[in-house]
Amino acid sequence: MKLARNILIIYSYIMFTVLIIVGPEFHKYKLFVLFLQILFFCTGPLFLIFIDWKKKRNKNRAKINGK
């Protein structure tokens, strides 16, 4: 799971960097490129926060049900 997390973060930031470099070539799609940059910049960390939250929630449920 840790490898998948690291790959997700690395992929997100690589795509963000690629869009910063290549983005100015697409003058017609400035807003779309900006949206993609924000999406790739936020996707990795937010997805990891969601995974950690879900894992902690499941542990708490097991403790409550198991008593």
Contacts in CASP RR format, 6 or more apart in sequence:
PFRMAT RR
TARGET T0000
AUTHOR 0000-0000-0000
METHOD contacts of the structure
MODEL  1
MKLARNILIIYSYIMFTVLIIVGPEFHKYKLFVLFLQILFFCTGPLFLIF
IDWKKKRNKNRAKINGK
5 48 0 8 1.000
5 51 0 8 1.000
8 43 0 8 1.000
8 44 0 8 1.000
8 47 0 8 1.000
8 48 0 8 1.000
9 44 0 8 1.000
9 45 0 8 1.000
9 48 0 8 1.000
12 40 0 8 1.000
12 41 0 8 1.000
12 43 0 8 1.000
12 44 0 8 1.000
13 40 0 8 1.000
13 41 0 8 1.000
15 36 0 8 1.000
15 40 0 8 1.000
16 37 0 8 1.000
16 40 0 8 1.000
16 41 0 8 1.000
19 33 0 8 1.000
19 36 0 8 1.000
19 37 0 8 1.000
19 40 0 8 1.000
20 37 0 8 1.000
23 33 0 8 1.000
26 32 0 8 1.000
26 33 0 8 1.000
END
